[in-house]
Amino acid sequence: IEQDLTRKMDWGQLMAPGEIQDAARDATTRLWDGEPPVMQERDLDQGGAVDMAISLAALYHDQVAPQIEPVALEQAFVIEIPQLPFDVVGVVDVETATHVRDTKTAGKRPTEAVAKRSTQLALYHLRSTLASGSLVAGPPKKVVLDYLVKTRERQYVPMEAEMDADDHRALLRRIELSAATIKAGVFKPASTGAWECSKRFCGYWERCEFGSKKRVSVGLIDPARLTTRAIQLRKDEQRPEDDVGDAPG
């Protein structure tokens, strides 16, 4: 996609379909050979991954790229936050005179709420409102997720979100809490059973004591010194999930 839009930005025309296929095949093969992925059940093999990359690149080339006039690609930016010891860095996939766009893939058609709830798009929108944040002067840019859906019949699904100051404040609050977490060094593990807590989706799986099921080291709590006692809850304190039914005995 980057090569296709770079050609358009520099020369006013997109790559030829054959060039798209070659670029997608070569990039996928190079990445696969450089760092072979950890394979899970039902994952595509290298040939399948190459075919998928080619088909999605062709979908973007046919349905998305013709309507985009890029002014910047893979544009990195930093938002400096004087009140915190950290800055926020991001990279925008595609920027036009009116929109900031990010390309995603999905196994099924995404819901309408996915863009509105995207902290990534909130960050991009915030950046476009800042004094020097936009390459093109004017009102804040619209934000879009360009989804390439890997169904049997490949689909292009654009998801545009309306962002405002409330979204900015929610994002900044997340940043504040993240900064406090980093400073304290207290990182809460994902919930048991969470989709992202898996070898497939988490890049820290092998290093995380909760992920790879390594021996967990407890810091303050000594299991040998724990005690328990029965208590009686008032009826108005009992939650529905506390009701375990008619247990024997």
C-alpha positions, 0 to 999 in steps of 0.5 A, a space after each residue: 500500500 505504501 509503495 502504491 500510494 508513494 507512486 501516486 504521490 510522486 508521479 500522479 499514478 498508481 502502480 500496475 497490478 503486476 507490480 502490486 502482486 510482486 511487491 506484496 509477494 516479495 515483502 511477505 516472503 522477506 518478512 517470513 524468511 527473516 523472522 518465521 512466525 509462531 504457527 497456530 492451528 489453522 494459520 496459513 502457511 507461507 504460500 497462503 500468507 503470500 496469497 492473502 497479502 497479494 489479494 488484500 493489496 490488490 483490493 486496496 489498489 482497486 477500491 481504496 487507492 484510486 480515491 485517495 490523494 496522499 500528502 504524507 505516508 507513514 508520517 511519524 509525530 510526537 505530542 509533547 506533554 509538559 505535565 508528564 515525564 513522557 511524550 506520545 509518539 505515533 505514525 500515521 499510515 495515510 494523510 490527505 488534505 482532509 483525512 487521516 487514515 489507518 489501514 486494518 485487516 480483519 477476519 470478519 466485517 467490523 462493527 460500526 462502533 469500532 472506529 468511534 471507540 478507537 483510541 488510535 483515531 482519537 490520538 490522530 484527531 487530537 494531533 490534527 487539532 494542535 497548532 503544528 500537528 497538521 501538514 495542511 492548515 485548516 479544520 481538524 481532519 476526519 479520521 478513518 479506519 480502512 478495513 480489508 476484510 479477509 472473508 471468502 469474497 474480500 471486502 473493503 469496509 471504511 469506518 469513519 468516526 466523529 471525534 470531539 473534545 470529549 474523546 480527547 479528554 478520555 484519551 488524555 485520561 488514559 495517557 495519565 493512567 498509563 504514565 502513572 502505571 509506568 512510573 509505579 512499575 505496577 502492570 496489571 495482567 490481562 483478565 484470564 481468558 482475554 483474547 489478547 492473552 494468548 501466544 498468537 496475539 501477545 508479543 510478550 507471551 514468552 516473557 510474561 509469567 501469566 502468559 507462558 505459565 512460568 512459575 509465578 513469583 509472589 512478592 508480598 503474599 505468603 501462601 502459607 500464612 493465609 487464613 479464611 473464615 465464613 461471613 454472612 452477607 446481608 440480602 441487599 449485599 449479595 450479588 447475582 454472581 454470588 448465587 451458586 445454586 443448591 450446592 450439596 451439603 
